[in-house]
Amino acid sequence: MPQYSSHCRVCRVPLAGVRAIPPRVLRGVHRHPKNPNYCNICGEKDIKGEIAEISVLFADVRGFTDLTAALGPMRIKELLDEYFRAVSEILFEKDAIVDHFMGDAVMAFFNQPVRHPDHAVRGLDSAHQILHTVATLNTVWGLPQRVGVGIGISTGFAVVGTVGSTNPKDYTVIGDIVNLAARLQGEAGPGEIVVTGDVYRQVDSAYPNAKRQALRLKGFKDLVEAYVLN
């Protein structure tokens, strides 16, 4: 079983043990569904939203669609659940918010509600760990064909906060860099990480042979500078 923080990493309210009982009873405090190392209050307090610097990661599985006919939808769901659990644990440890699961893709963002100056690097470290995890799962699963993951990462400013009506409502991010990370993920092949120039310049010394590309992406008027990391 994963070991989560005993206190919220934002406000330090107790989330486990006897000291967690009064906050649960009096204030309805519990673990945040998008990162159990945070409390739900810290994810719901930004109703109006704020513009914040963040990094966004999209990771999409390649190969499950072709396997559905051979394995059936229920077996594919079991494999996806195992994959999403493993990926979520990686992202939780990097203080990311796991925003959405969409089919066989996951979206996460870094630097909110906990700030880290190295949030872009945290995103890239998470990406490498995800690729390593997928390689391990492929060995365990022994499927007729191996699955891969393509990952896109962008960094910049977006609106972070709670959107929607009183019920339902959602703590999420909105902005061009979200769409950009999704588009970069679409350009990534299995086992590839495609990042923006802003991300790459923070880690360029570690990737001297990264392939530079100028991409024409849907929804973006100008060519986008991107780098492919393996």
Backbone hydrogen bonds, N-H to C=O, Kabsch-Sander energy under -0.5 kcal/mol:
donor,donor_aa,acceptor,acceptor_aa,energy
4,Y,2,P,-0.7
8,C,13,V,-2.5
9,R,37,N,-2.2
12,R,8,C,-1.5
15,L,6,S,-3.5
16,A,6,S,-1.2
20,A,17,G,-1.4
21,I,18,V,-1.6
24,R,20,A,-1.7
25,V,21,I,-2.5
26,L,22,P,-3.1
27,R,23,P,-1.9
28,G,23,P,-0.5
28,G,24,R,-0.8
29,V,23,P,-1.6
32,H,35,N,-0.6
32,H,38,Y,-2.9
35,N,32,H,-1.0
38,Y,35,N,-2.2
40,N,30,H,-2.5
43,G,39,C,-0.7
44,E,40,N,-0.9
44,E,41,I,-0.7
45,K,41,I,-1.4
47,I,45,K,-1.8
50,E,160,V,-2.0
52,A,50,E,-0.6
52,A,158,A,-2.8
54,I,52,A,-0.5
54,I,156,G,-3.0
55,S,110,F,-1.2
56,V,154,S,-2.5
57,L,108,A,-2.9
58,F,152,G,-2.4
59,A,106,V,-2.3
60,D,150,G,-2.6
61,V,104,D,-2.0
62,R,148,G,-3.9
67,L,63,G,-1.2
68,T,64,F,-1.2
68,T,65,T,-0.6
69,A,65,T,-0.6
71,L,67,L,-2.8
72,G,68,T,-2.8
76,I,72,G,-1.9
77,K,73,P,-2.3
78,E,74,M,-2.0
79,L,75,R,-2.2
80,L,76,I,-2.8
81,D,77,K,-2.7
82,E,78,E,-1.9
83,Y,79,L,-2.4
84,F,80,L,-3.3
85,R,81,D,-2.2
86,A,82,E,-2.0
87,V,83,Y,-2.6
88,S,84,F,-2.6
89,E,85,R,-1.9
90,I,86,A,-1.5
91,L,87,V,-2.2
92,F,88,S,-3.1
93,E,89,E,-1.9
94,K,90,I,-0.8
95,D,92,F,-2.0
96,A,91,L,-2.5
97,I,109,F,-2.7
98,V,34,K,-2.5
98,V,96,A,-0.6
99,D,97,I,-1.2
99,D,107,M,-1.1
100,H,107,M,-1.4
102,M,105,A,-2.6
104,D,102,M,-0.6
105,A,102,M,-1.8
106,V,59,A,-2.4
107,M,100,H,-2.5
108,A,57,L,-2.4
109,F,97,I,-2.0
110,F,55,S,-2.5
119,H,116,H,-1.4
122,R,118,D,-2.4
123,G,119,H,-1.9
124,L,120,A,-2.0
125,D,121,V,-3.0
126,S,122,R,-2.3
127,A,123,G,-2.0
128,H,124,L,-2.2
129,Q,125,D,-2.2
130,I,126,S,-2.5
131,L,127,A,-2.2
132,H,128,H,-2.2
133,T,129,Q,-2.5
134,V,130,I,-2.4
135,A,131,L,-1.9
136,T,132,H,-1.9
137,L,133,T,-2.7
138,N,134,V,-2.5
139,T,135,A,-1.4
140,V,136,T,-2.0
141,W,137,L,-3.4
142,G,138,N,-2.1
148,G,62,R,-2.4
150,G,60,D,-2.4
151,I,192,E,-2.2
152,G,58,F,-2.5
153,I,194,V,-2.1
154,S,56,V,-1.9
156,G,54,I,-2.5
158,A,52,A,-2.2
159,V,174,I,-2.7
160,V,50,E,-3.1
160,V,158,A,-0.5
161,G,172,T,-2.3
162,T,46,D,-2.2
163,V,170,D,-3.0
165,S,168,P,-0.9
170,D,163,V,-2.7
172,T,161,G,-2.8
172,T,170,D,-0.7
174,I,159,V,-2.3
178,V,175,G,-1.1
179,N,175,G,-1.3
180,L,176,D,-2.6
181,A,177,I,-2.1
182,A,178,V,-1.8
183,R,179,N,-2.3
184,L,180,L,-2.6
185,Q,181,A,-2.2
186,G,182,A,-1.5
187,E,183,R,-0.9
187,E,184,L,-0.8
188,A,184,L,-1.0
188,A,185,Q,-0.7
191,G,149,V,-2.4
192,E,189,G,-2.3
193,I,229,L,-2.7
194,V,151,I,-2.9
195,V,193,I,-0.5
195,V,227,Y,-2.5
196,T,153,I,-1.4
197,G,225,E,-1.3
200,Y,196,T,-2.6
201,R,197,G,-2.4
202,Q,199,V,-1.5
203,V,200,Y,-1.9
204,D,200,Y,-0.8
206,A,203,V,-1.7
207,Y,203,V,-0.6
207,Y,204,D,-1.0
210,A,207,Y,-1.6
211,K,228,V,-1.4
212,R,210,A,-0.6
213,Q,226,A,-3.1
215,L,213,Q,-0.6
215,L,224,V,-2.9
217,L,215,L,-0.8
220,F,217,L,-2.0
224,V,215,L,-3.0
225,E,223,L,-0.5
226,A,213,Q,-2.6
227,Y,195,V,-2.5
228,V,211,K,-2.4
229,L,193,I,-3.6
229,L,227,Y,-0.6
